[in-house]
Amino acid sequence: MKFQHLLAASLVSVAAAASAQATTPTDHAAHHLTTTSAATPSIAWTEGEVRKVDIAAGKVTLRHGRIENLDMPGMTMVFRATDPRLLSGLKEGDKVRFVAGLANGALTVLTIERAE
């Protein structure tokens, strides 16, 4: 009976080792991340229009089109700026393009520039 338990335990160990080896990549390139991996978000520029700028609060109100990377339809809303200096020189009515994302749980303008 002890022999059967020992044999079963050995077979389980061998099977586990073989399974682990089968899923271990043998190509060393698999150990390196690339900038084109699916986990890397792409920069999604969005067109918009400035409705209000509050540099002191670090906020800007934008009427914008669809924001692809946030899966958000077009609307008018307030965004925080990662740096209030991003908002200097912007005024109501300016056409802009910007990149938005989530920072500390808040919708945030990561970069913004006047549209040509």
C-alpha angles and dihedrals in degrees: 000000000000088000091056092050091048091048093048092048091049092050091050090051093049092047092050092049092048091049092050091048092050092056096043110101114237094194109090090209088071088070094064125079118221130204090242096062118127090245092064110090117223121230109259114197116204128199118230150150126239112241099171138357124205105179093173090059093036092237136128130189112219134184100212145173125239113317102215100192091053094040088232125149122229115283143128116272147144120261130189117231120231085224122015088220087072087071098052112115094022119119138178112289096025114141108228144172119215146169116233131189144150117282119176089344094304128109103250139186105232095184134356136184138173113265117238 
